[in-house]
Amino acid sequence: MPNSEKSESLHHKHHNGHGHGTRSHGHHVFHLHGHGHVTRHSHSHHGHGHSHGSTHKGRLVQHTMHTLEVARFDVAVLALYFNKAEARDKFCRAIQYFCKFINNGQPGIAYDIEKSSSLARKAFRIFKFVNDLYAFLTPPPERVSLFMIILGKVKNLTQGTFLFLDQFSWAAKTGLYKDKKRAEQIGKISLYSWFVSCVANTIMEVCVFRPLCTIINCLTIRRLELAYRDKMITLIKAFMDLTVGVGLLKLKPKIITPRVTGVLGFLSSLISCYKLIPKVEEAKKKTPIYRIEAYESPQ
């Protein structure tokens, strides 16, 4: 072999690695691998553009399907949320107390919306007292103090009484019950019953929150932190409801005005709406046709 050809061959090997080379022929490139494998690549410009267009179109379709899946799942969670009568009731309660905050007890559009929302909520609560009656008759769990058992039964009894008597208030406002004076007395008793249930519930939440507060200072565990936060929100809501009861009964009319009652009732309703939001696991179980993976970004 001539020296020039030998030098060119050695230079070609050094440039392409040990036993690897590249040969070109026309519009095709051949990659030579060490074990005799040959890979052929076409550099046709027309084919490359078609492939790039197909890839872009595929990504666009994938992104559209991903967006559709997310939207479908969100609507499914929303439908699951508003399928609960309790969620609809708390949503109407938020509207009711927001309008109470706006009107401040004065006649007007907000006042009319408040009254109509209150009447609509009473329809949602028909026969709801059965839940509290069942809880009242259910034996208490083990290892619970007698004080907590009594508070729980008082709460169930008074809340059930409120819900039962509230049906007569609804019947009076719809015209089914004609004795207005008796209806006002029943409405007053039902409101006091609800106030007593709020007092019992607030005391129970304070009793449950105090030992949890002591534990969380000693053990910084994520599970206990979540329970602490949840109980804190529940305790705040209990105090809000207690203050709303004072305002509705007009026990402190100069301090707890209709506007204060309205804003506290509105915030309490928002907390209730938040606590009723279904968890992702619950939504996934009850809406199996919607893929939870839709929340993940497409690859």
C-alpha positions in Angstrom: 0.0 0.0 0.0 1.4 3.4 -0.9 2.3 5.7 2.0 -0.3 8.3 1.1 -3.1 5.8 1.0 -1.9 4.2 4.3 -1.8 7.5 6.0 -5.3 8.4 4.8 -6.6 5.0 6.1 -5.0 5.5 9.5 -6.4 9.0 9.8 -9.9 7.7 8.8 -9.8 5.1 11.6 -8.6 7.5 14.2 -11.4 10.0 13.3 -14.2 7.5 13.5 -13.2 5.2 16.4 -11.9 1.6 16.6 -13.4 -0.3 13.7 -16.2 2.2 13.0 -16.5 4.1 9.8 -18.9 6.1 7.8 -19.5 5.7 4.1 -21.7 8.0 2.1 -23.4 7.2 -1.2 -25.8 9.6 -2.9 -28.5 10.8 -0.4 -27.9 7.8 2.0 -25.4 7.5 4.9 -24.2 4.1 6.1 -22.8 3.7 9.7 -20.5 0.7 10.1 -20.4 -0.9 13.5 -17.6 -3.1 14.9 -19.5 -6.4 14.5 -20.4 -5.9 10.9 -23.8 -4.3 11.5 -24.8 -1.7 9.0 -27.3 1.0 9.7 -28.8 3.0 6.9 -30.2 6.5 7.3 -31.9 8.5 4.6 -31.4 12.2 4.4 -34.3 12.9 2.1 -35.5 16.4 2.9 -39.1 15.7 2.0 -39.4 12.7 4.3 -37.7 14.6 7.2 -40.3 17.4 6.9 -43.2 14.9 6.8 -41.8 13.2 10.0 -41.4 16.5 11.8 -45.0 17.5 10.9 -46.4 14.2 12.1 -44.5 14.5 15.4 -45.8 18.1 15.9 -49.3 17.0 15.1 -49.1 14.0 17.5 -47.9 16.3 20.3 -50.8 18.7 19.7 -53.3 15.8 19.8 -51.7 14.5 23.0 -51.8 18.0 24.6 -55.4 18.4 23.6 -56.4 15.0 25.0 -54.5 15.8 28.2 -56.4 19.1 28.6 -59.7 17.3 27.9 -58.9 14.6 30.6 -58.1 17.3 33.2 -61.3 19.2 32.4 -63.4 16.0 32.5 -61.9 15.0 35.9 -62.4 18.5 37.3 -66.1 18.5 36.3 -66.4 14.9 37.7 -65.1 16.1 41.1 -67.4 19.1 40.9 -70.4 16.9 40.2 -69.4 14.6 43.0 -69.2 17.6 45.4 -72.6 19.0 44.5 -74.3 15.6 44.6 -74.0 15.9 48.4 -77.1 17.5 49.9 -74.9 18.8 52.7 -72.6 20.6 50.2 -75.6 22.3 48.5 -76.9 23.3 52.0 -73.6 24.9 53.0 -73.3 26.7 49.7 -76.8 28.2 50.2 -75.8 29.1 53.7 -72.8 31.0 52.4 -75.1 33.0 50.1 -77.5 33.6 52.9 -75.0 35.0 55.4 -73.1 37.0 52.7 -76.4 38.7 51.9 -77.0 39.3 55.6 -73.6 41.0 55.8 -74.6 43.2 52.8 -78.1 44.2 53.9 -77.2 44.7 57.7 -80.9 43.9 58.5 -82.2 46.5 56.1 -84.9 45.7 53.4 -83.7 45.4 49.9 -82.5 42.9 47.2 -79.9 41.4 49.5 -82.5 41.0 52.3 -84.9 39.2 49.9 -82.1 36.9 48.7 -81.2 36.1 52.4 -84.7 35.1 53.2 -85.2 33.0 50.0 -81.8 31.2 50.7 -82.9 30.5 54.3 -86.2 29.0 53.0 -84.4 26.9 50.4 -82.0 25.5 53.1 -85.0 24.4 55.2 -86.1 22.1 52.3 -82.7 20.5 52.2 -82.9 19.6 55.9 -86.2 17.7 55.8 -85.8 14.5 57.8 -82.2 15.3 58.5 -82.9 15.0 62.3 -82.9 11.2 61.8 -79.1 11.3 61.6 -78.8 12.9 65.0 -81.5 10.6 66.5 -79.4 7.6 65.3 -76.2 9.1 66.8 -78.0 9.8 70.0 -79.2 6.1 70.3 -75.8 4.7 69.2 -73.7 3.4 72.1 -70.6 5.6 72.7 -67.1 4.3 71.7 -64.9 2.8 74.4 -62.3 4.7 76.4 -64.2 7.9 76.2 -64.8 10.0 79.3 -68.2 10.3 80.8 -68.0 14.1 80.3 -67.4 13.8 76.6 -70.2 11.2 76.3 -72.7 13.6 77.9 -71.6 16.5 75.7 -72.0 14.4 72.6 -75.4 13.2 73.6 -76.5 16.8 74.4 -75.2 17.9 71.0 -77.1 15.1 69.2 -80.3 15.7 71.1 -80.4 19.5 70.8 -79.3 19.5 67.1 -81.9 16.9 66.3 -84.5 18.9 68.1 -83.5 22.0 66.1 -83.8 20.1 62.8 -87.1 18.6 63.7 -88.7 21.8 64.8 -87.2 23.7 61.9 -89.6 21.7 59.6 -92.5 23.4 61.3 -90.9 26.8 60.5 -90.5 25.8 56.9 -94.2 24.7 56.8 -95.3 28.0 58.3 -93.3 30.0 55.7 -94.7 28.0 52.8 -98.3 28.5 54.1 -98.8 24.8 55.1 -98.9 25.7 58.8 -101.4 28.6 59.5 -100.8 29.4 63.2 -98.2 32.1 62.9 -97.9 32.8 66.6 -97.2 29.2 67.4 -94.8 29.0 64.5 -92.8 31.9 65.9 -92.6 30.2 69.3 -91.5 26.9 67.6 -88.9 28.8 65.6 -87.5 30.4 68.8 -87.2 27.0 70.6 -85.5 25.5 67.5 -83.0 28.4 67.4 -82.2 28.0 71.1 -81.7 24.3 70.6 -79.2 25.0 67.8 -77.4 27.4 70.1 -77.1 24.8 72.9 -75.7 22.3 70.3 -73.2 24.9 69.3 -72.1 25.4 72.9 -71.7 21.6 73.4 -69.8 21.3 70.2 -67.4 24.1 71.0 -66.6 22.6 74.4 -66.0 19.2 72.8 -63.7 20.7 70.2 -61.7 22.5 73.0 -61.4 19.3 75.0 -60.1 17.4 71.9 -57.8 20.2 70.8 -55.9 20.7 74.0 -54.2 17.3 74.3 -53.4 17.4 70.6 -51.8 20.7 71.0 -49.6 19.3 73.8 -48.6 16.3 71.6 -47.7 18.4 68.6 -45.2 20.4 70.7 -43.3 17.2 71.6 -43.6 15.2 68.3 -43.3 17.0 65.0 -44.9 14.2 62.9 -46.6 15.1 59.7 -49.7 13.1 60.5 -50.2 14.9 63.8 -49.5 18.3 62.1 -52.4 17.7 59.6 -54.7 16.6 62.5 -53.7 19.7 64.4 -54.5 22.0 61.5 -57.8 20.3 60.9 -58.8 20.5 64.5 -57.8 24.1 64.6 -60.0 24.9 61.7 -62.9 23.0 63.2 -62.4 24.8 66.5 -62.4 28.2 64.8 -65.6 27.3 63.0 -67.2 26.2 66.3 -66.5 29.6 67.9 -67.9 31.3 64.8 -71.1 29.3 64.9 -71.5 30.0 68.6 -71.2 33.8 67.9 -73.6 33.5 65.0 -76.1 31.9 67.4 -75.7 34.8 69.8 -76.3 37.2 67.0 -79.4 35.3 65.7 -80.9 35.2 69.2 -80.0 38.9 69.7 -78.4 38.2 73.0 -75.8 41.0 72.4 -77.4 43.2 69.7 -75.0 46.1 70.2 -71.9 43.9 69.9 -73.0 41.1 67.5 -74.8 43.2 64.9 -76.4 41.6 61.8 -73.3 42.6 59.8 -71.0 40.8 62.3 -73.4 37.8 62.2 -73.3 37.8 58.5 -69.6 37.8 58.0 -69.0 35.1 60.7 -71.7 33.0 59.2 -70.3 33.4 55.7 -66.8 32.4 56.8 -68.1 29.5 58.8 -70.0 28.3 55.7 -66.8 28.6 53.6 -65.0 26.3 56.1 -67.9 23.8 55.9 -67.7 23.9 52.0 -64.0 23.4 52.2 -64.3 20.4 54.5 -66.8 18.8 52.2 -64.5 18.8 49.2 -64.0 15.1 48.1 -60.5 13.8 48.3 -58.7 12.7 45.2 -58.8 9.1 46.2 -62.6 9.3 46.7 -63.1 11.0 43.4 -61.0 8.4 41.6 -63.0 5.6 43.1 -66.4 7.1 42.3 -65.4 8.3 38.8 -63.3 5.4 37.4 -63.8 6.6 33.8 -61.7 9.7 34.5 -58.0 9.0 34.8 -56.2 10.6 37.7 -53.0 10.5 35.6 -54.5 13.5 33.7 -53.1 15.7 36.3 -49.6 14.7 35.3 -47.9 16.6 32.5 -47.7 14.7 29.2 -44.3 13.3 28.4 
